Amino acid sequence: MVKRLMIDLVVCLLLAGAAGAAPRYRVVVLNPPGWGYSYAAGVSGGQQVGSGCGTTGWHACLWSGTPESCVDLHPSGFPASEAEGISDGQQVGMVGSSAFVGHASLWSGTPESWVDLHPNPHFEWPDYCEGSEACGVSGGQQVGTGFFPRRFTSRALLWSGTAESCIDLNPSGFSESWAYGISGGQQVGQGYVAPASGMNMHALLWSGTPESCVDLHPSGFQGSVAYGVSGGQQVGFGYVGYVGGYMIYHALLWSGTAQSCVDLNPTGFIQSEARGVSAGQQVGWGWGSATGGSEHALLWSGTAESCVDLHTFLALAGCNSSIANGIDSSGNIVGTVYYTGGAPSLGDYWQAVMWVPLPPVPVVSTLPATKLPATNATKLSATLNGSMTDDGGEACQYRFRYKDDKSDYLYTVWTGSVRTGEPFSEPITDLKPNATYYFNAQAKNSAGESEWGNEQTFVASPAKAPTASFKSLNVVEKGYPDEKTREDKHMVGGVIRFDPAGSKGTIVKYEWDFRNGRKERTDAPNTYEVTFQDPNIYEVTLTVTDDHGLTDTYVEELDLSLKPGDLIFLRSAWWDIPFIIARQTYTHVGMYIGQQMMIESLAVGNARSDWVPGVVMTRLSDWSYPSETYAIAKRVESAKNDDIRQKAVGFAMSKYLDCQGYDFNLWQ
């Protein structure tokens, strides 16, 4: 017993002469478990037909893509059967013990569904039909041949599901005819014309009646046969002459007329034959120097130059030749492979095989890397980019490989689902600063992995951090037409404007902390005006963040502190009798005595003094904008050491405690 073979083999070859992307196939050996021989003749709708030799002889077989799926169609009461054609859930062939005493047969998927199509006794003497076979089926019709030994003739026949429906297709002018294929209301085969010399077999095309017959025989050939038909195309072969005592023939393709004939015999082949056609593709076999003299299954796409050697997809030990018999609209191809050196009890043997087309391996393009986001200037990342040039007919996963010039490749994981024309990307992190990186994209589908795409490079340059900066401006005459700013002489209680315009970079976030309880966060370079009520030293900070996530912080120390004994000069909004000190105009002067309190001399009481005039004690906060003043002009220190300051404070307190009246020259 020959060990069952089930091979799912994917081979990727670039075949000379193939149009477009090189085809790829998964090869399935259909030989049923425990059977010694088999062949496959037809394929349609996910099913395959043929015959095999088990322990009880040759039986018609029906598969659904695997050897285990084999259904033995052999009906009881007959010594042998074979199946030759399949379409629309029907199978045709013959039952009997030999080619000349068999009966044309029709099945619908089971041995019990068998229908005897043999036309006798529907042909009366002298047209008694001794044997018949059915070779093709389509659209509820079946074609084949009847054998009429009393007339020593064969006749092309057409059925519609029953023996009684049989039609004799033999055309006028032909003494014999055979029908082999049917599709779309057309039938093909051959007819015999009594020759003056030569063979005179002519390929024929019918459309359901003898009168519709078209002679497809092309000029330049000694004879011709048509085996398959589909989509307005017909295939077969033509006899070209004898070589070394052997009749040589070439695979032919027609499109309904003899004049349309195309010789499919490829370069490097002595002989070829086309057996099946579907969806613009043709299958058969050929041999010549290109095959080392062995028969190889072949696939064409309408021209000799398009020929693909299907035998190259086989990786079967001992297999030295192959033929292809049928192809369906999905591109599935069935045929037979032949072995030498088989089991001792078998010698040479053959087995049914199917070539299942696989989508082409995808093609990708690698695009330049984009972005170099980082959380700091040394931890770098990048986005690798690619594009799906050709997905091979199905959604693909993708990945990248990348390395620097001193390391091996690192690989991203397979991910995604992309189709032709769609971009894809993958982030990578922890890159070496200033290193040059090389990367490629790759994709895969059920057919396999693509070649690596074109190589791209990038330099992992550390991203330049943004620069935080701001100015603190003292606002003078706040809210009045003559409002202005100055960069010095900041004063507690005054209005200070903070402007971040000096910050550099693509900044997406500004974060302020004024250290007086106020914080601001914004995505714009807003200015802020702040009044600090307590005399103190403030470290105002601005932190900026750019679109890479990099940050920078700027700190400015504002010394708004006061010491007891300090004199403060200001201008009041409503006061119209100013005085001039150090070439500046002021309306009030006071001494800071500590504890947020001031002593000043007022000619007229005001809100700060509860409207009490003279030397009064007031709160420092009332010297702030906007309670009383709108501008703080100058801060003056009255002494160079604390002892003198304390004496000054003591002097001021004494005037206050003595309830002294207004004295313009109090601080003279």
MIMI-655999 format. One record per residue (C-alpha): residue in one letter; z, y, x; residue number from 1. Coordinates in steps of 0.25 Angstrom, whole numbers. Layout:
N
PT residu     w     v     u num
PT      A     Z     Y     X NUM
...
//
This chain:
668
PT residu     w     v     u num
PT      M     0     0     0   1
PT      V    -4    14     5   2
PT      K     8    23     6   3
PT      R     6    34    -4   4
PT      L     2    48     1   5
PT      M     6    61    -5   6
PT      I     3    72     4   7
PT      D     5    87     2   8
PT      L    -1    93    14   9
PT      V    -4   108    16  10
PT      V   -14   111    27  11
PT      C   -19   125    30  12
PT      L   -32   125    37  13
PT      L   -42   136    39  14
PT      L   -55   129    36  15
PT      A   -68   134    41  16
PT      G   -78   139    30  17
PT      A   -67   140    19  18
PT      A   -68   152    11  19
PT      G   -56   161    10  20
PT      A   -42   156    13  21
PT      A   -42   142    18  22
PT      P   -38   132     7  23
PT      R   -25   124     8  24
PT      Y   -22   111     1  25
PT      R   -11   102    -2  26
PT      V   -16    88    -1  27
PT      V   -11    77   -11  28
PT      V   -14    62    -9  29
PT      L   -15    57   -24  30
PT      N   -15    42   -21  31
PT      P    -5    36   -31  32
PT      P     7    29   -25  33
PT      G     4    15   -22  34
PT      W   -11    16   -23  35
PT      G   -21    13   -12  36
PT      Y   -33    21   -15  37
PT      S   -36    33   -24  38
PT      Y   -46    44   -25  39
PT      A   -46    57   -33  40
PT      A   -58    62   -41  41
PT      G   -55    74   -50  42
PT      V   -44    85   -52  43
PT      S   -41    94   -63  44
PT      G   -29   101   -70  45
PT      G   -19    96   -60  46
PT      Q   -24    81   -61  47
PT      Q   -32    72   -52  48
PT      V   -40    59   -55  49
PT      G   -46    48   -47  50
PT      S   -43    34   -45  51
PT      G   -34    25   -36  52
PT      C   -32    10   -32  53
PT      G   -19     5   -35  54
PT      T   -14   -10   -36  55
PT      T   -23   -12   -48  56
PT      G   -36    -6   -44  57
PT      W   -43     7   -46  58
PT      H   -37    16   -57  59
PT      A   -40    30   -62  60
PT      C   -29    40   -58  61
PT      L   -24    53   -62  62
PT      W   -15    62   -54  63
PT      S    -7    75   -56  64
PT      G    -7    79   -42  65
PT      T     2    69   -35  66
PT      P     0    54   -32  67
PT      E    12    51   -40  68
PT      S     6    57   -53  69
PT      C    -5    47   -53  70
PT      V    -8    42   -67  71
PT      D   -16    29   -67  72
PT      L   -27    31   -78  73
PT      H   -32    17   -77  74
PT      P   -33    11   -91  75
PT      S   -30    -4   -94  76
PT      G   -41   -14   -95  77
PT      F   -50    -9   -84  78
PT      P   -50   -14   -69  79
PT      A   -52     0   -63  80
PT      S   -53    15   -66  81
PT      E   -56    28   -60  82
PT      A   -55    43   -63  83
PT      E   -65    53   -59  84
PT      G   -63    66   -66  85
PT      I   -53    74   -73  86
PT      S   -52    87   -81  87
PT      D   -44    92   -93  88
PT      G   -34    81   -93  89
PT      Q   -45    70   -94  90
PT      Q   -49    60   -83  91
PT      V   -62    52   -82  92
PT      G   -67    41   -74  93
PT      M   -70    26   -77  94
PT      V   -63    13   -79  95
PT      G   -69    -1   -75  96
PT      S   -72   -10   -64  97
PT      S   -84    -4   -57  98
PT      A   -92     9   -58  99
PT      F  -103     2   -67 100
PT      V   -94    -5   -77 101
PT      G   -84     6   -79 102
PT      H   -81    15   -91 103
PT      A   -80    30   -90 104
PT      S   -66    34   -94 105
PT      L   -58    46   -99 106
PT      W   -43    48   -97 107
PT      S   -33    59  -101 108
PT      G   -22    56   -91 109
PT      T   -17    42   -94 110
PT      P   -23    28   -94 111
PT      E   -21    27  -109 112
PT      S   -30    39  -112 113
PT      W   -42    32  -106 114
PT      V   -55    33  -114 115
PT      D   -67    25  -111 116
PT      L   -79    34  -110 117
PT      H   -89    22  -107 118
PT      P  -101    25  -116 119
PT      N  -106    11  -120 120
PT      P  -109     7  -131 121
PT      H  -113    22  -134 122
PT      F  -125    20  -125 123
PT      E  -134     9  -132 124
PT      W  -144    -1  -125 125
PT      P  -151     1  -116 126
PT      D  -141    12  -112 127
PT      Y  -129     3  -111 128
PT      C  -118    10  -102 129
PT      E  -112    -1   -93 130
PT      G  -103     9   -85 131
PT      S   -98    23   -85 132
PT      E   -89    33   -78 133
PT      A   -84    47   -81 134
PT      C   -83    56   -69 135
PT      G   -79    70   -75 136
PT      V   -72    76   -86 137
PT      S   -71    91   -91 138
PT      G   -68    97  -105 139
PT      G   -67    84  -112 140
PT      Q   -80    79  -107 141
PT      Q   -83    68   -97 142
PT      V   -95    65   -88 143
PT      G   -99    52   -80 144
PT      T  -109    42   -80 145
PT      G  -114    29   -87 146
PT      F  -120    17   -81 147
PT      F  -132    10   -88 148
PT      P  -136    -2   -80 149
PT      R  -146    -6   -90 150
PT      R  -154     6   -87 151
PT      F  -149     7   -72 152
PT      T  -144    21   -75 153
PT      S  -132    30   -75 154
PT      R  -131    41   -85 155
PT      A  -122    54   -84 156
PT      L  -112    54   -96 157
PT      L  -104    64  -104 158
PT      W   -92    61  -113 159
PT      S   -83    69  -121 160
PT      G   -71    60  -121 161
PT      T   -76    47  -128 162
PT      A   -87    37  -125 163
PT      E   -94    40  -137 164
PT      S   -96    55  -133 165
PT      C  -104    50  -121 166
PT      I  -117    59  -118 167
PT      D  -128    54  -108 168
PT      L  -131    66   -99 169
PT      N  -142    59   -92 170
PT      P  -153    70   -91 171
PT      S  -168    69   -93 172
PT      G  -175    66   -81 173
PT      F  -164    58   -74 174
PT      S  -163    43   -74 175
PT      E  -148    43   -71 176
PT      S  -137    53   -71 177
PT      W  -122    53   -67 178
PT      A  -111    64   -71 179
PT      Y  -100    66   -62 180
PT      G   -93    80   -66 181
PT      I   -91    89   -78 182
PT      S   -84   102   -80 183
PT      G   -86   114   -90 184
PT      G   -97   106   -99 185
PT      Q  -105   103   -86 186
PT      Q  -108    89   -80 187
PT      V  -113    86   -67 188
PT      G  -119    73   -60 189
PT      Q  -132    68   -55 190
PT      G  -145    62   -61 191
PT      Y  -155    53   -55 192
PT      V  -170    56   -55 193
PT      A  -179    44   -51 194
PT      P  -184    49   -37 195
PT      A  -197    49   -31 196
PT      S  -190    49   -18 197
PT      G  -175    52   -14 198
PT      M  -163    51   -22 199
PT      N  -165    61   -33 200
PT      M  -151    62   -38 201
PT      H  -149    75   -45 202
PT      A  -136    83   -48 203
PT      L  -135    86   -63 204
PT      L  -128    96   -71 205
PT      W  -126    94   -86 206
PT      S  -120   102   -98 207
PT      G  -117    91  -107 208
PT      T  -130    86  -111 209
PT      P  -142    79  -103 210
PT      E  -151    90  -107 211
PT      S  -142   100  -100 212
PT      C  -144    94   -86 213
PT      V  -146   103   -74 214
PT      D  -152    96   -62 215
PT      L  -143   102   -50 216
PT      H  -151    95   -39 217
PT      P  -154   105   -28 218
PT      S  -166   105   -20 219
PT      G  -166   100    -6 220
PT      F  -157    88    -9 221
PT      Q  -161    74   -12 222
PT      G  -151    72   -23 223
PT      S  -139    78   -29 224
PT      V  -126    75   -37 225
PT      A  -116    84   -44 226
PT      Y  -102    79   -45 227
PT      G   -93    90   -50 228
PT      V   -95   103   -59 229
PT      S   -86   114   -62 230
PT      G   -87   129   -65 231
PT      G  -102   129   -65 232
PT      Q  -103   122   -51 233
PT      Q  -107   108   -48 234
PT      V  -105   100   -36 235
PT      G  -110    88   -30 236
PT      F  -120    84   -18 237
PT      G  -134    83   -14 238
PT      Y  -141    73    -5 239
PT      V  -148    79     7 240
PT      G  -153    67    14 241
PT      Y  -150    56    23 242
PT      V  -143    57    36 243
PT      G  -141    44    45 244
PT      G  -145    36    33 245
PT      Y  -134    42    24 246
PT      M  -138    51    12 247
PT      I  -131    65    14 248
PT      Y  -127    74     3 249
PT      H  -121    89     2 250
PT      A  -111    94    -7 251
PT      L  -118   103   -17 252
PT      L  -113   114   -27 253
PT      W  -121   119   -39 254
PT      S  -119   130   -50 255
PT      G  -127   124   -61 256
PT      T  -141   123   -55 257
PT      A  -148   116   -44 258
PT      Q  -152   129   -37 259
PT      S  -137   133   -36 260
PT      C  -134   121   -27 261
PT      V  -125   124   -15 262
PT      D  -125   115    -3 263
PT      L  -110   113     0 264
PT      N  -111   104    12 265
PT      P  -103   111    23 266
PT      T  -106   113    38 267
PT      G  -102   101    46 268
PT      F  -104    91    34 269
PT      I  -115    81    33 270
PT      Q  -112    77    19 271
PT      S  -104    83     7 272
PT      E  -102    81    -7 273
PT      A   -95    89   -18 274
PT      R   -88    82   -29 275
PT      G   -80    93   -37 276
PT      V   -80   107   -41 277
PT      S   -70   117   -47 278
PT      A   -68   132   -47 279
PT      G   -78   135   -37 280
PT      Q   -74   124   -27 281
PT      Q   -80   111   -24 282
PT      V   -75    98   -17 283
PT      G   -81    86   -11 284
PT      W   -82    80     3 285
PT      G   -91    80    15 286
PT      W   -92    74    29 287
PT      G   -99    78    42 288
PT      S   -95    83    56 289
PT      A   -85    93    50 290
PT      T   -77    81    45 291
PT      G   -79    71    57 292
PT      G   -88    63    47 293
PT      S   -77    60    37 294
PT      E   -78    64    22 295
PT      H   -70    76    19 296
PT      A   -66    82     6 297
PT      L   -72    96     5 298
PT      L   -70   109    -3 299
PT      W   -80   120    -6 300
PT      S   -81   133   -12 301
PT      G   -95   134   -16 302
PT      T  -102   134    -2 303
PT      A  -103   125    10 304
PT      E   -96   135    19 305
PT      S   -84   135    10 306
PT      C   -81   120    13 307
PT      V   -66   116    15 308
PT      D   -63   102    21 309
PT      L   -52    97    12 310
PT      H   -50    85    21 311
PT      T   -43    95    31 312
PT      F   -31    96    22 313
PT      L   -28    81    22 314
PT      A   -18    76    32 315
PT      L   -18    61    28 316
PT      A   -17    51    39 317
PT      G   -29    42    39 318
PT      C   -37    51    30 319
PT      N   -51    52    35 320
PT      S   -59    57    24 321
PT      S   -58    64    10 322
PT      I   -66    68    -2 323
PT      A   -64    78   -13 324
PT      N   -68    75   -27 325
PT      G   -63    86   -37 326
PT      I   -57   100   -37 327
PT      D   -50   107   -49 328
PT      S   -50   122   -52 329
PT      S   -37   123   -45 330
PT      G   -43   118   -32 331
PT      N   -36   104   -32 332
PT      I   -45    94   -25 333
PT      V   -45    79   -26 334
PT      G   -52    68   -18 335
PT      T   -50    57    -9 336
PT      V   -45    54     5 337
PT      Y   -49    42    13 338
PT      Y   -41    35    24 339
PT      T   -43    26    35 340
PT      G   -33    16    41 341
PT      G   -25    14    28 342
PT      A   -16     2    25 343
PT      P   -22   -11    29 344
PT      S   -23   -16    15 345
PT      L   -31    -4    12 346
PT      G   -39     0    24 347
PT      D   -46    13    21 348
PT      Y   -42    20     8 349
PT      W   -43    33     0 350
PT      Q   -33    41    -9 351
PT      A   -34    52   -19 352
PT      V   -31    66   -14 353
PT      M   -29    80   -19 354
PT      W   -30    94   -12 355
PT      V   -21   104   -19 356
PT      P   -25   118   -15 357
PT      L   -14   127   -10 358
PT      P   -14   142   -10 359
PT      P   -18   149     3 360
PT      V    -8   152    13 361
PT      P    -4   167    10 362
PT      V    -8   178    20 363
PT      V     1   190    23 364
PT      S     1   203    30 365
PT      T    12   209    38 366
PT      L    15   224    35 367
PT      P    22   234    44 368
PT      A    37   234    43 369
PT      T    43   245    35 370
PT      K    57   252    35 371
PT      L    68   250    45 372
PT      P    80   252    37 373
PT      A    93   251    45 374
PT      T   108   254    42 375
PT      N   109   260    55 376
PT      A   101   263    67 377
PT      T   102   249    74 378
PT      K   102   239    62 379
PT      L    87   239    59 380
PT      S    79   232    48 381
PT      A    64   232    44 382
PT      T    56   228    32 383
PT      L    44   218    35 384
PT      N    32   219    26 385
PT      G    20   210    23 386
PT      S    10   209    12 387
PT      M     4   196     5 388
PT      T   -11   196     9 389
PT      D   -14   183     1 390
PT      D    -4   175    -6 391
PT      G   -13   163    -7 392
PT      G   -12   163   -22 393
PT      E     3   162   -24 394
PT      A    16   170   -22 395
PT      C    21   169    -7 396
PT      Q    34   171     0 397
PT      Y    34   179    13 398
PT      R    42   181    26 399
PT      F    42   188    39 400
PT      R    44   185    53 401
PT      Y    49   195    63 402
PT      K    54   197    77 403
PT      D    55   207    89 404
PT      D    49   205   102 405
PT      K    60   198   108 406
PT      S    64   188    97 407
PT      D    58   176    88 408
PT      Y    54   178    74 409
PT      L    63   180    63 410
PT      Y    59   176    49 411
PT      T    62   181    35 412
PT      V    64   171    24 413
PT      W    52   167    14 414
PT      T    54   176     2 415
PT      G    46   183    -9 416
PT      S    34   181   -18 417
PT      V    22   189   -15 418
PT      R     8   189   -19 419
PT      T    -5   194   -13 420
PT      G    -5   209    -9 421
PT      E    10   210   -11 422
PT      P    19   216     0 423
PT      F    32   209     5 424
PT      S    43   213    14 425
PT      E    56   208    21 426
PT      P    67   216    27 427
PT      I    73   212    41 428
PT      T    85   217    47 429
PT      D    93   218    61 430
PT      L    81   222    69 431
PT      K    83   226    83 432
PT      P    82   241    86 433
PT      N    69   245    93 434
PT      A    63   231    93 435
PT      T    49   228    89 436
PT      Y    47   218    78 437
PT      Y    35   209    74 438
PT      F    34   203    60 439
PT      N    24   195    51 440
PT      A    24   191    37 441
PT      Q    21   177    31 442
PT      A    20   172    17 443
PT      K    19   158    11 444
PT      N    15   151    -2 445
PT      S    14   137    -6 446
PT      A     2   135     3 447
PT      G    11   139    15 448
PT      E    14   150    25 449
PT      S     4   161    28 450
PT      E     1   165    43 451
PT      W    10   176    48 452
PT      G     5   189    44 453
PT      N     1   200    54 454
PT      E    12   204    64 455
PT      Q    18   218    62 456
PT      T    28   225    71 457
PT      F    39   236    70 458
PT      V    50   242    79 459
PT      A    64   241    73 460
PT      S    67   256    78 461
PT      P    81   260    74 462
PT      A    80   269    62 463
PT      K    84   284    65 464
PT      A    96   287    58 465
PT      P    97   300    50 466
PT      T   104   312    55 467
PT      A   115   319    46 468
PT      S   117   333    48 469
PT      F   122   345    39 470
PT      K   125   360    40 471
PT      S   138   366    34 472
PT      L   135   380    30 473
PT      N   145   390    26 474
PT      V   140   397    13 475
PT      V   143   412    12 476
PT      E   142   420     0 477
PT      K   141   407    -8 478
PT      G   133   410   -21 479
PT      Y   129   424   -18 480
PT      P   116   430   -15 481
PT      D   119   432    -1 482
PT      E   124   417     1 483
PT      K   122   412    15 484
PT      T   127   401    24 485
PT      R   132   400    38 486
PT      E   135   388    47 487
PT      D   148   393    52 488
PT      K   162   398    48 489
PT      H   165   387    37 490
PT      M   177   391    29 491
PT      V   186   383    21 492
PT      G   184   386     6 493
PT      G   170   391     9 494
PT      V   157   385     5 495
PT      I   150   376    15 496
PT      R   136   370    13 497
PT      F   132   357    19 498
PT      D   118   355    21 499
PT      P   112   341    26 500
PT      A    98   347    29 501
PT      G    99   343    44 502
PT      S   100   328    41 503
PT      K    88   320    46 504
PT      G    82   307    42 505
PT      T    77   301    28 506
PT      I    91   303    22 507
PT      V    94   296     9 508
PT      K   109   299     8 509
PT      Y   118   310    12 510
PT      E   133   308    11 511
PT      W   143   320    13 512
PT      D   158   320    15 513
PT      F   164   334    16 514
PT      R   178   329    18 515
PT      N   184   337     7 516
PT      G   183   326    -3 517
PT      R   168   329    -6 518
PT      K   157   319    -3 519
PT      E   142   319    -7 520
PT      R   132   309    -7 521
PT      T   117   312    -9 522
PT      D   103   307    -6 523
PT      A    98   322    -4 524
PT      P   101   332     7 525
PT      N   110   341    -2 526
PT      T   118   352     2 527
PT      Y   133   353    -2 528
PT      E   142   365    -3 529
PT      V   157   362     0 530
PT      T   170   370     0 531
PT      F   181   365     8 532
PT      Q   194   370     2 533
PT      D   204   365    13 534
PT      P   204   370    27 535
PT      N   201   358    35 536
PT      I   192   352    45 537
PT      Y   181   344    37 538
PT      E   171   334    43 539
PT      V   159   334    34 540
PT      T   150   322    35 541
PT      L   136   319    30 542
PT      T   131   305    31 543
PT      V   116   303    29 544
PT      T   108   290    26 545
PT      D    93   288    28 546
PT      D    84   278    21 547
PT      H    86   268    32 548
PT      G   101   268    29 549
PT      L   104   275    42 550
PT      T   115   285    42 551
PT      D   121   297    50 552
PT      T   133   306    48 553
PT      Y   135   321    52 554
PT      V   149   327    52 555
PT      E   153   341    53 556
PT      E   167   346    55 557
PT      L   170   358    46 558
PT      D   182   366    51 559
PT      L   188   373    39 560
PT      S   202   372    44 561
PT      L   211   385    43 562
PT      K   224   388    51 563
PT      P   235   396    46 564
PT      G   232   410    51 565
PT      D   217   410    49 566
PT      L   211   422    42 567
PT      I   200   420    32 568
PT      F   190   430    27 569
PT      L   182   429    15 570
PT      R   173   437     5 571
PT      S   176   437    -9 572
PT      A   165   437   -20 573
PT      W   170   448   -28 574
PT      W   177   457   -17 575
PT      D   170   470   -15 576
PT      I   178   476    -4 577
PT      P   176   468     9 578
PT      F   181   470    23 579
PT      I   174   467    36 580
PT      I   180   459    47 581
PT      A   172   454    59 582
PT      R   159   460    52 583
PT      Q   161   451    40 584
PT      T   164   456    26 585
PT      Y   176   449    19 586
PT      T   185   452     7 587
PT      H   197   444    10 588
PT      V   205   439    22 589
PT      G   217   430    22 590
PT      M   225   421    31 591
PT      Y   226   406    30 592
PT      I   241   402    30 593
PT      G   240   387    28 594
PT      Q   242   378    16 595
PT      Q   229   383    10 596
PT      M   235   397     8 597
PT      M   230   411    12 598
PT      I   237   424    13 599
PT      E   228   436    10 600
PT      S   230   451     7 601
PT      L   224   455    -6 602
PT      A   222   470   -11 603
PT      V   219   464   -25 604
PT      G   224   451   -30 605
PT      N   214   440   -33 606
PT      A   214   426   -39 607
PT      R   218   420   -26 608
PT      S   231   428   -26 609
PT      D   233   427   -41 610
PT      W   229   442   -41 611
PT      V   241   446   -32 612
PT      P   237   457   -21 613
PT      G   243   458    -7 614
PT      V   246   448     3 615
PT      V   245   435    -5 616
PT      M   244   420    -2 617
PT      T   232   413    -8 618
PT      R   226   399    -8 619
PT      L   215   395     2 620
PT      S   207   388    -8 621
PT      D   205   402   -15 622
PT      W   198   407    -3 623
PT      S   188   397    -6 624
PT      Y   174   397   -13 625
PT      P   173   399   -24 626
PT      S   187   403   -29 627
PT      E   187   417   -22 628
PT      T   177   418   -11 629
PT      Y   162   414   -10 630
PT      A   161   415     5 631
PT      I   170   413    17 632
PT      A   166   421    28 633
PT      K   175   419    40 634
PT      R   187   412    45 635
PT      V   196   419    56 636
PT      E   207   413    64 637
PT      S   218   424    67 638
PT      A   224   418    79 639
PT      K   223   408    90 640
PT      N   235   400    89 641
PT      D   245   395    78 642
PT      D   257   404    82 643
PT      I   249   416    79 644
PT      R   243   410    67 645
PT      Q   257   407    62 646
PT      K   261   421    64 647
PT      A   249   426    56 648
PT      V   252   417    45 649
PT      G   267   422    46 650
PT      F   262   436    45 651
PT      A   253   433    33 652
PT      M   265   426    26 653
PT      S   274   437    28 654
PT      K   264   447    22 655
PT      Y   263   437    10 656
PT      L   278   435     8 657
PT      D   280   450     9 658
PT      C   271   452    -2 659
PT      Q   263   462     6 660
PT      G   253   470    -2 661
PT      Y   238   470     2 662
PT      D   235   474    16 663
PT      F   220   475    20 664
PT      N   224   474    35 665
PT      L   234   462    33 666
PT      W   226   453    43 667
PT      Q   222   464    52 668
//
